[in-house]
Amino acid sequence: MNAVSVSRRSFLAASLASGAALTFEAKLAFAAASGAGEPAMLGVFVSIAPDNTVTILAKNPEIGQGVKTMLPMLIAEELDVAWSQVKIKQADENQDKYGPQFAGGSMTTPLNWLPARQAGAGARAMLVAAASQQWGVPAASLTTSEGSVKHAATGRSITYAALAPVAAKIAAPDLEKVPLKNPKDFKIVGKSRPGVDTPAIVKGEPLFGIDAHPAGMLYAAMVKCPVISGTLKSFDDAAVRKEKGVLAVVPITDGEIPAGKHNAVAIVGDSWWRVHKAREKLAVQWDTVGFDGYSTEGYTAQAKALLAAAPTADLFKAGNADAALAKAAKVVTADYAYPFLAHATLEPQNCTALWHKDGKLEFWAPTQDPGTARADIAKVLGIDPASMTIHMTRIGGGFGRRLMSDFMIQTACIAKAVPGRPVKLLYDRTDDMRNDYYRPGGWHRMTAGLDASGALVALKDHFITFGTDGKPMRAAEMRATEFPGPVLPDVHFGMSFLKTNVTTGWLRAPTSNAVSFVFQGFLDEVAEAAGTDLPELMRRTLGSPKQLPPEPDDTPFDTGRARGVIDAVCKFAGWTGKRSTTPGKGRGFGFYFSHRGYFAEVVDLTVADGQITIDKVWVAGDIGSQVINPMGAEHQMQGAVIDGIAQALVWQPIEQKAGAVTQENFGDFPLIRINQTPGDVAITWVVTDNPPTGLGEPTLPPVIPAIANAIKDATGKRLRSLPMSLA
């Protein structure tokens, strides 16, 4: 653990910076109100107004995953205030002050479950100590409730607001020893709470990056090289500068090309529509040499050739898979594939920035990872990271796309060219579709061996993905510990790599969203060959409860927890393991462990006239001992299931010709419609004695193979590539 320098005012912030409790020789900073009507500050996250309302800062980006509500719930619970007293405000990016601030990997809950509670409990302890000192009674004789400290013996009560100035002079407690509530006493955590932004969203109030409108704001639209990784050779902006409202034409970079080069030109003016239309007048020449030969057709041909050969790299190897397969009673082989996918965020990429005349830079940005963006911008522009202020807006669809810094780097380049005026860069839909960080495609040749009893004894996967120098590109990885590899005696996971110019990135449930389809779809085939069903094959293969060794920086896979959700969803859905006898009706199962969550799902569907309709999805999930906000959790699970259905059946492959993406809009990359969603997503929880984990991603992966397996049940046809279609 790195050493942390802690000021009095940063005490609670530092306690939130780690997944474990920290103890500091420091004081919790209570700033007494300096005048009537001013709030008293408790550390950096909590302020208490004279009317005893409590404002809690939400430190992480909000992309619809509910953290703006959930994190303050944890603090409010241990602070012991009523939820009706609480107001929530989005914090700016300041990781020295607040600790890590990002939205990705379903990490917010595991990183903050204890530290956030300890922060609230620490503040409560100091308020109790202040009351003890003021009344001359033992702290143990005091209780708290709804923002007040009470002394039952004398009937006295005092508000937190009145105690704040006294508490400021009291030593901070040891957070490792501060008492936390027993979960049975929770009044806020575990109770459904609507999203704090929901009323404003319903009323259309400005919350999102696209809504930012600081005074004097200008607008920018860009012309970007259509060939990915191509750079600017030259441009003639004479005609553009004659257009009404155009104020500047600026060459810019997204940070993905060599330093000193540009790959886009931005047009700045007083109206977005004017600068958008002015792009038609820009004469530009691009350097695309070396990047214009990449195509979807070429990748497919190369992958086919590579699958016929041996892998060029080993990911995981145990025993001798080839020898075991040669002796197997049955061998099952199948090829699976999935395409590049775009994020297709409803709110297109945008950012607003102001280059102040003193050289400081201010952002209003819908970013999932503002800290990384700060570092990336500083590197590209050669400025001090501390010179930036980043206001985090609500994000209109992230799904991993806004973990990247490109749209903020581009806006910073533009703002530097027009100092003193804020400027908003707004992508149009084609800009967004053709300049994404795409979920990478992949190909797998799977081979399994069964012994005479039908037990799985050997497994091979030759995985074709995108990479260079023998390493996969960003988001093209596969875990070496992919189940069931670690529990089998003879396994070989091998890889071969294709080159591409495509910029790749993380899509919701990265890696898992594709690999789950491959492994659980293939294991369903293996189960059929073994004369059983997939849940039973999983039970046999999981064996007795145990923890499998994790990969570095990962968590162990608990076979007991896996079996727990498998059994729960089978009971919940009334799974019998028997083939459907109703024409066109099918039922499929899928399991997956990702992002610390264990999920098993059953899909009921109907196939009629070649059309696939999802009737119902049954979900069993184990995310540990506590569901913090049941309403928000259910919404996350339902949304993840719908996202998985979209990836399985609706989203079309991102196509590439001559180095450029061909899709332009939602007509080429349709989103799922309400009539394509299931009538019901039924949810049950498997509560275990484990620390709570996140929910943004782990519900998504199992639904994709469950759909494939249900289609096989309904039609007898096995679909092994995404998106699935019976046409």
N, C-alpha and C positions, 0 to 999 in steps of 0.2 A: 504494500500500500504506500502510495506516495505521501510524503509529509505535507501537511496542510497548515498554513498560517491562518489563524482564526482571530478575527477581531470580535469585540463584544457584540456588535450589531450583526455579525455573520454567524453567530452561534447556531441558530436553527438551520440556516442554509447549509452549513457544513455538515450538520447531522443528516441531511437528506442526500448528501453526495455519495454515499456508499450503501451497499446492500446490507451492511452490518451496523450495529450500534457503535457510536463513537463517544468518547469522553474527552472533554476539553477543560482545562483550567481557564475558564472564561466566564463572563457574566452574560446572561440574556439581556439584550438591550431593550429596555422599556423607555421610550421617549415620552415623558409626560407632556400632556397637552400644553402648548405654549400660549394658548388663548382660548376664549370661549368658542365652542363649536368645533375645535380641531381634534382629530383622532389621536389616541395614544397608540404607539407602535409597540408590538411585542415581537422582537426579532425582525425578520425581513418578510415573513409570510402573513402575519396577522396584525391588523390594527383594530382598535376598539374605539368607537365614537362615544361621545358623552351620553347619547341615548341608549348605549349598550348594544348597538348593532355591531356586528363583527364582519370585517372585510378580510377575506382570505385570498391570497394570490394563488392562481393556478400557474404552475411554472412550466408545464410542458405544452407543446403545440397540440391544438385540437383539430382533428380531421374527421370528426364524427364518431370517434371511438369512445368518447365519454369521459376523458381524463379531466376535463375542465370541471366536471361535477365530482368525479370519483376521488381525486386527490384531496380536494378540500373536505370531502366527507370524512376521510381518515383523520385529518387534523381536528376537525370540529368534534368528532366523536370523543377523542381523548381530551380535548380542551374542555369538554362537557358544556357545550352551548346547545341551544335549540336550533334546529336547521332553519326555522323561520327567522332567526336572528341573523343568519349568514347572508352576506353579499359576496359575490365572487368577481374577481378582476383578473384579466390575463396579464401575466408578467411579461416584460421585455426580456430579450436574451441577455443573460449575464451569468455565466456559469461559475465565475469566481464567487458570486453572491448566492446563487440558488442551487448550485450543483448541476448535474447533467440535465440537459433540456433537449430531448429529441423524441420523435414518434416513430418507432420502428422496432421490429422484432418482438412485439408483444412484451416489452421489457419494463413498462412503467410500473405495473403492479409488483413484480418481483424485486425491483430496485427500491421501491418506496413503501412497501407494506409495513415494515417495522420502523424505518426512519421517520416517516410522516407521522405515525402514531406516537413515536417517542417525542417528536417535536411538540405535538399538541399536549402530551402528558407533562413534558418539561415545563411548558408555559403554565399549565394548570397548577403544578406543584409550587411554582413561585408565587402565583396569586394566593394560594392557600397559605404559604409562608408569610405573605404580607398581611393577611387577615389575622393570622396567629400572633404576629408581632403587634399589630394595632390593638387587638383585643386582650392580649396577655393571656391567651389560652393555648393549650397544646394543639399542634397541627392535626394530630390524630383524632381530635374531638370535632374536627370540621368536615363538612361534606360540601359538595358542589352540585349544582343543577341549573341548567338553562342560563348560564352566564352569571351566576351568583354564588357566593360562599355563604354557608349557613352554619350556625352554632345552635344545635338542638337544645342544649341545656338552658340557654338563656333566650332562645327564640330570635336571636339577632340574625340579620341577613344584610349582605352588602354586595353591590354589583361589581363585576370585573372592572368596569370603567372607573369606578371610584378607587379601586385598589392599584391601578396601573402605576401611578407615581411612586407609591411605596415599594412596589415590587421591583422597580428599576434599581433599587439599592441593595437587592438581595442576591447572594451568590447563586449562580446557576447550579442545578442538580447534576449528578452523574447520570447520564442518560442510560447507562447500562443497568442502573439500579432503580430508576424511576418506575413506580408501579404502573402497569398497563391494565386496562379493563379486561375482565373475563368476557369472552365473546357472548356469553349468555346475558350479559348486562348491556349489550349494545343497544342504542336507541336510534342511531343513524345508519351505521354500517349494517348491511343485510336487509335494509328496507328499501323498497323501490323509490327512486327519486327521479323526476323528469329532468331532462337535460336543461342546464341553466340558460342556455341560449335559445331554447325552443320557442318561447314566446316572441323573441325578436326575429327569429327566422320566419315564423308564420306571418308576422306583420311586414316582412320585407325590409327590416331595418339593416343598415350597413354594418356588416361584421367581417366580410371576406376581403381577401386581397384585392379583388376586382372592384370593391367598393371604396377603396382608399382614395381620398380626394383632398390632399392638403392644399392650402390656399396658393393660388398662382400656378397650379399644376399644368404641365405640358404633356403631350402624348407622343408615343413613339410606336412605329411599326417597322418590321425588319424584312429585308430580302436576304435569305440565307442560301448558301450553296446547296443545291438539290442533291448532290452526291455527297453522302456522308463521308466526313474527313477531308473533303475538298477545301481549298483555300481561295482567297480572293487574289486575283491576278491584277485587275484594274477595273475602274468604273468611271463613268461620265455622268455627273449629276446636274449638268447645266439645265436640262429641261425640268428636272425635279424642283430646282430652286426657284423656278419661275411660277410654280404652282402656289395658289393662294393659301396662306396660313403656314407654309413650310418655313421653318426657322433654321434648321441645320441638317446636314447629312453626315453621318458618322460611321466610319468603319469600326467594327467591334469583333470580339471573340467570345466564345463560350467556355474557353479554358481547356478544350479537348484537343487542341492543335498545338504545334510547336510555338514557343514564346516568340513574340514579335510578328506573328502572322495574324490574319483576320479571316473569318469565314462567314461574315455577314455584314450587311450595311443597314444602318438604322436611319430612318427619316423622322425628324422631330418637328412638331408643329402644334398649333392651337386646337386641333380637333383630330380625334383618332380616325374618323372617317376620311378626312382630307389626306392624312399621311398614309393611310391604308391605300387609297386610290392613287396617290402620287407614286407608289411603288412601280406602277405600270410604265412610268416614264424613265425609270432608271436603266441606263445601259451598263451592263456589267459582264466581265469576263472572269471565268473560274478556272483554276488549275485543279483538274481531277485525275491527272495521270497517276496510275497505280491504284486507283480506287473505283474506277468505272467498269471493272470487269466482274464484280460480284453480283450474283443473282440467285434467286430461290431455286431455279432450275439447276444451276450449277451445284449448289449445296446438296440437293437431293441426289444427283448423280455421284458426287464424291462420297457421300455417306453410304450409298449402296456398295460402292467399291470397297470402302473401308470395312464394312460389316463382313465382307467375304474373307477378310484377312485377319491376322491376329492383332490384338490390341497393342498399341505402341507404348502404353504406360500401365502400371499396376496401381489400383486404388486400394484394394484389400485382397489378401491371399491367405488361405489357411488350408492345410492338407494338400490333396491333389485332386482337384475337381475333375479333370479329364479322366483320370483313372477310375474315380468313383462313378462317373457317368457311364463309362464303358461296362461296368459291372451292374448297373442299375437294372431293376426289373422292368421299369418303365422310364422313358425319357420324354419330356415335353419341351418343345421349342416354339417360340413365337417372337415376332418382331413388333415393336411398339414405336410410335413416333408422335411428336407434338411440335407445333409451329412457334415461330416468333409471335409475340402478342404485344399490343400497345396498351397503355394504361387508360387512355380515353377518359381523362378526368372531365367532369361536367364543367367545372371552372377551368378554362384554358390557362396555361402558364402566364403569369403576370407578376410584376413587381414594380413598386414605386420607390424612387430614391431621390435624395436631395444632397448635392455636393455643396456644402456650406463654403462660404468664401474664406473661412479660416482653415480649409482643407479637411474638415471633418465630414463624415459621410453618414447619412441617416436613411434607414430603410423602413418600408412598410411591406412585409413580405409573407406570403402563405408558404412557409418553409417547414419541412419536417425535421430539419437538422441545421438550425441556425448557427451552431458553433462551428461545424465543418465549413459552412458557407463563409463565415467570417474569415477563417484561415485561408480558404481558397481565393477569396476576393483579394485579401492582403497580398497573397503570392502573385497573382496575375497583375495587379495594379501597382505592386511595389509600395504599399502603404502600411502604416502601423495598424495592426488589428485593433488596438485600443481606441483608434480614432473613429470607430463605427458604433452606431446605435441601431439595433435591430428591433423594431416593433413587430411582434408576431401576430398576424391576423388569423382569423379562423380560415380553414382550408376547405375549399369546395371539391373534395375528392383528392386523396393523396395516393394511397395504395402502393407507396414506394417511389413514385415518380418524383415527389418533391423532397426526397432525400438528396437529390442532386442539386448542384449549385449553379448550373448553367444560366438559368434565367435571371439570377441575381448578379452574376458576373457581367452579363450583357447589359443589364440596367445600370450597373456601376460605371461601365465604360461610357454609356450615353450621358449619365448625370455629370461625369467629369467634364464633358464637352460643353455643357450648358450650366455652369456653376451659378448658384443662387436661385435656381428655379427647380422645384420638384418635377420629375418626369416619370410617367408611367409607361412601361413597355407592356403591351398586350398582344399575345399571339392570337392570330385567327385560327379557326379550326384546322385548316390545312397545315399551318405552321406547327401546330401541336401534334398532329397525326404523323407528320413526316420528320419530326425532330425529337423523338422520344428516346428513352433509354429502355429498350424493348426486352421483355422476357425472352431469353434465348430459346431457340428450338433445340430438339435433340432426337436421337435415334437409339434404340436399345434392342439388342438381340439377346433374349433371355433363354436359358436352358436349365431345366431342373431334372433331377433324378429321384425316383421313388424306389424304395425297397419292396420286397414281396408283401409286406404288411401294409403298404400304402403310406409309409412314413417318408417325409422329405429328408433326403440325406446329402444331396449335393446341389449346388446352384452356381450358375455362371451368368454374368451380364457383361456384354461388350457395349459400352456406352460411347456413342459418337456425339461430341459436343464441340463448342467453339473455344479456341484458345490459341496461345502462342507459347513457344519455348517449353512445350510439354506441360503447361499449366492452363487450367480452365479460365475463361474470362469471368469478369464480375457476374455473379448470379447464375453461372453455368455449372456450378459445382454439384457434386453429389456426395453425401456423407459416406465415409468409409465404413461406418457402423450401421448402414442401412439394414433394417430388419428384413429377412431373418438371417442375414450373413453371420453375425456373431455367435449364433447358437448352433450352427451347422458345422460338421467336422471338415467338409470339403467345399471350399468356396473360392471363386475367383471373380472379382469385380475389376474389369479392365477398361481403359479409356483410349480413345483416339481423337485427334483434334482437327478441326477445320479452321481455316483462316477466314476472317470477315472484316469488313469495315464498319459493321453495325455497332452502334453504341448500345451496350446492354446494361440492364439494371434490375433492381428487385421489384417484383410484382407481389401483391398480397400473398402471404404464405410462400415466400420464395423457395425455390428448389422443390419444396414439398408439393406445390400445386401441380407439378408435372410428374415427379418421381412416384407419388402416391398412386397415380393412374396406372403407371407401368407395373409397379410391384404388386399392388392389390388386384389389378386386373389379371395379371399373369398368375398370381397365386390362386385366383378363382379357377383358372384353367387347370392348375395343378390339383386342386381339390376335386374337381370333376374327374380327372384321371385316377385319383385315389379312391373314388367312389364315396366321397363325402361332400360336405359343404364348406365354404370358406371359414365361417366361425369355428367349426370343429377342427379344421386343419390348423387354424391359428392357435387354438387351445393346445393341441398336441405339440405344436412346434414351440410354443412359449414355455411349456414345461412348468416346473414348480416355480413359485415366486422367488425372484432374485433380481439383483441390479446388475446390468451389463456395464462393463467399463465404458466410460464416455470418451469421445474425442476431446482433444484439448479445447478449453474454453467452452465446453458443452456440459450438459447434465446427463447423468446416467439414465438408461432406459430400464424402467421397472416393469418386469414381466407380470407381476401381480396386479399392478394398476391397469396394465393393458387388458388383462383378462377381466378385470372388474367392469370396464366399460363395455367390453364385448358381451359379457353375460347380461349386463343391465339393458342394453339396447335390444338384445334378442327377446328378453322377457317383456320389455316395454312394447315392442312391435308385434309380439306374438309370433316370432320367427320359428318355423317348424323345420326348415331345411329342405322341404319338399318342393319340387317343380310346380309352377303354376299350371292349373288345369283349365283356366279361363282363357279362351283365345284373345290374344292381344294384351293380356295383363302380365306384368312381370314384377319381380321383387329382387333387389340386389343389396348386397352388404359391402361395407368398406370400413377399414380401421386405419388410423394413422396417429403417430406420435410426432408432434412438432411444437417448437416454441414452448416446451415444458408442459404442454397440455395433451391429454389422452382422450381421443374421440373415436367413437364407433357410430356408424349411421346405417340406416336401412332406407332404401328408396322404393316406393311403390309407383309404378308408371303404367301408362297405356300407350300402345302403338296401334294406330288406325290410319289407313291410307298413306302409310309411309311417314306419318307425323308422330313425334314423340311428345307425350304430355306427362309432366311430373304431377302425380296426384297427391302424394304426401311424403314427407321426409321425417324420419324418427332419429333423434340425436340423443346420445348419452355422452356426457363429458365429465372428466375429472380434472379440475383445475385447483385441487387442494382443499383446504379446510374452510374457506370462506368465499362466498360470492358477495362482493362488496356492494354492488348496486344491481339487484336482480333485474330491474327493468332495462337498464343499460346493457347488462350481460345478454339478456334474451334478444335485444335488438342487434347486438353484435353477432350473435350466433345465426339469427335469421338472415342478416345481411351477408354473412360469409357463405352460407348455404346458397343463397341466390347468386353470389359472385361465382361460386363453383359451378352452378348450373350454366351460367353464361359462358364460362370457359369450356365447359363440356359440349354445349349444344349450339351456342349462338355466335360467339365471337369468331370472326373469320381470320385466317392466317395473314399476318403481315407479309406482303409480297415485295420482292425487290427485283428491279431490272436495271442493268447498267449502273449499279452502285447506289441507286436511289429507291426509296420507298414509294410505292405507287398509290397507296390509299390517300384519299383527300378529306373524307368527312364520314359522318355516321352512316351514310348510304353505302360506303365501302367497308365499314367496320361497325355493324349494327350493335346496339346495346340491347340487353334483355328488356322485354316489355312485360307489363303486369300480367297479361294473359299467358305468359310463358312461365310464370312463377307458380309454385305449388299452392294448393288450397290451404295447406297446413304444414307448419314446421313444428313438430312436437318435441319438447325438450325435457329431459330428466337429468338430474345431477347425481354424480357419484362423489360423495363427500369423503375425503380421506385426510388423515392426519399429516398433511404436508403443507408447507408454506403456499399461500395463494399465488397463482400465476396469471399471465395475461390471456386475453381472449380475442384480440384483433385478428389473429390468423389461424389458430389450430382447428377451428371448426370447418374450414374450407376444404382441405385436402381429401377427406374420406368420401365426400359426396360425389366426386368425379368417377372414381372406380365403381362406386355403388350404382351409379347410373349405367355404366358400361355392363356391369354384371346383371342388372335388371333387364337391360335390352336383350342380353343373351337368353335370359329366362323367358322373356316374352316372345322372342322371334326365332331362337336357336342360332342367331347370327352373332358372332363375336366381332366387335368393333375395336380395332387396335390403334387407331390414330385419332387425334383431335383436330377440329371439332368432329363429334360423332354425327353421322348422317346415314340414313337408310336409302337415300336416293341412289 
